[in-house]
């Protein structure tokens, strides 16, 4: 084992898949291994010498620090689950273990913490259990942040909720978050798309039927109201529901009773209803396309979700989130977006909203073998084109496009270099090189 004397401790720590860092007794970071840098998005040079809470911005840094508890107890503390906030605003779930760090004489000189990225595991758990919380809804938008901030109170109220917004803005994600924050979280969350089924099938789907109610009704079948009993029923695209069914929905909300097809008596149900629509229900009420009494019964608590073009600052954050998710699902290691791709996405109108951005990233993963996603990996409808003989903003040499993307990122962040680097996913040296190359090309 004498060869181990020739191997530094730092090399051993850098070979680990788990993040490892150490602090002195003043909470200054004294060591930061390669995995810690990869998981946090903070380079070793940026981390060393800084307070640990400045680097991690963790959910337990406000008073329940595991490392502090380990130092106070004089022994290790392990397997705590939490999340920390990356420089770009993304929240990363991790599990941590902490212990005192002692010198050769046994004197405590600091602390050591190891942490493991649970993103892939959490993603798989969500796919299996469809569990989502407010922390899974990513946004830097002040208006959207205010909406997310009141979700716990809305969830606790038990009131009926109406969520409005364009298709693809995340209405079902918000509905699931409300359910999982509520006292009904241990009961079913049942979703129904009211615009996906014809009227006769939708009625049976919602309220169920008794055997013999119609030709193919061989046996009793419970409807979605009964399936969701004790939990939450999410009525998506309720603006597409026929007027005749709206009467039955109104009675279910008012009296907590439903009538299955062919039944001779009502069935009591205990369900919280969350409805969603991308249509203007007030206008539909005025044109008698939607019942006013049902509208006011649904509109107890109203949440209006902004479109992605109204929260452009969220595009880099969401793109990185979808890239990390696709990396976990596909086993690839895509580093992020090329600067010119981010610039293009920041100017795209996104008629399909967040869902469209997610689809763009998924499409790009099919074509991108590794490294960064480039223009050549995007769907054809996003490719820069000539219009009326004029070059679109994304035309020109690749160096010029990169330079514009870098300059605009700096402008958005009021000249703050590190903020622009985090948005673009590049280092300070790379940003400086892009700008220099652009200036040289302009002097040409």
Residue, then its C-alpha position, 0 to 999 in steps of 0.5 A: x500500500x506504499x503507493x498511496x503515499x504518492x497520491x494526494x488526498x485532493x486527487x482522491x477527493x476529486x475522484x468521488x462522485x459525491x460533492x465534498x467540501x470543508x470549512x474552518x471554524x469561521x465557516x470559510x470554505x477550505x476545500x471544494x472537490x470536483x464533484x462539488x463544483x459540478x453539482x453546484x455550478x460554482x468553480x473551486x476558485x469561486x468557492x474557496x475562501x467564501x462562507x458556505x452559506x454564500x455558495x449553497x444558499x440551502x434550505x437549511x442555511x437559515x438556522x438548522x445547518x447540519x454542519x453546525x449541528x455536527x460541530x456542536x454535537x462533536x459527531x457526524x450527522x447524516x442522510x438529511x434531504x434538502x435543496x440548495x439554490x444554484x447561481x442561476x436560480x435552479x433548485x437542486x435536491x441533495x442528501x447530505x452528511x456532515x462531521x467535525x474535522x479534526x487534526x492529528x491531536x484530535x482538536x476540532x479545526x473545522x467541518x466536512x460535508x458530503x452531498x449527493x445530487x438526487x435530481x435523477x432519483x427525484x425525477x423518477x419518483x415524480x414520474x412514478x407518483x406525479x408528486x409536485x410541489x411549489x419548489x418544482x415550479x421554476x420562476x424568477x418573474x416577480x409577478x409569478x413569484x407572488x402567485x407561488x408565494x400564496x399557494x400554501x394559503x390557497x391549498x390550506x383554504x380548501x376553496x374551489x380554484x379557477x386557474x386561467x392561462x394559455x395552453x402550456x403555461x403549467x396549469x396542471x402543475x400548479x393544480x398538483x402543487x395545490x393538492x400536494x400542499x393541502x390536507x387532501x394530499x394523501x388522497x387521489x388527484x384525478x385530472x380530466x380534460x373536458x375538451x377531449x371527450x364527446x358529451x355523452x362519454x364525458x358525462x359517464x367519465x365524470x359521474x359514472x354509470x349503473x349497469x344497463x344505463x346504456x347498451x354497452x353498460x355491462x356493469x356499474x362504473x364509478x366516475x371521476x368524482x367518486x375516484x377522487x373522493x376525499x382528494x382533488x378533481x382537476x377539470x382541465x379546459x372546463x371552458x369546453x364543457x357542454x352547457x348541459x353538463x355544466x348544470x350537473x357540475x354546479x349541483x356537485x359543487x353546491x350539494x356535494x352530490x352526483x348522479x351516475x347515469x341510470x341511478x335512481x338516487x344521488x351519491x354523496x362525494x367529498x371532492x375539492x374541485x380545481x378548474x382550468x381554462x385557456x378561454x375567457x369565461x367572462x366573455x363566454x358568460x356574456x355570450x351565454x356560452x358558459x353558465x354564470x352561476x357555475x362561473x361564480x361558483x368556480x371563481x372563488x380563488x382565481x390564479x392567472x398564470x403568465x405566458x412565457x413571453x411575459x416572463x422572458x427572464x425564466x427562459x434560461x432557468x427553464x431551459x437549464x432545468x429541461x436539459x438537466x432532466x433530459x440528461x437524467x432520462x437519456x444518460x447524455x451529458x449535454x452541457x447547455x445552450x450555445x450563446x446564439x441558441x439562448x439569444x434566439x430563444x430569448x426572442x422567440x414568441x413561444x406560442x406554446x409557452x413552457x411546453x413548447x420550450x420543453x419540446x424544443x429541448x427534447x428535440x435538440x437532445x435527439x440531434x445533439x450528441x454532446x457538448x452544447x446545443x447549437x442552432x443546427x440542433x433546433x427544429x426547422x421552424x426556429x432556424x434564422x431566415x431571411x425576411x424581405x431581403x433583410x437579415x434577421x437578428x440572428x443572421x451573420x457569422x457565428x462569432x458575430x451572433x455569439x458576440x451579440x448574445x454576450x453583449x445583450x446578456x451583459x446589458x440585461x444584467x447591467x454589466x455584471x459579468x458573473x451574472x451574464x456568465x451564469x445566464x449564458x453558461x460560460x466562464x469569465x474567460x470564455x465571455x471575454x474571448x467572445x467579446x474580443x472576437x466580436x470586436x476584432x470581426x467588427x474592426x475587420 
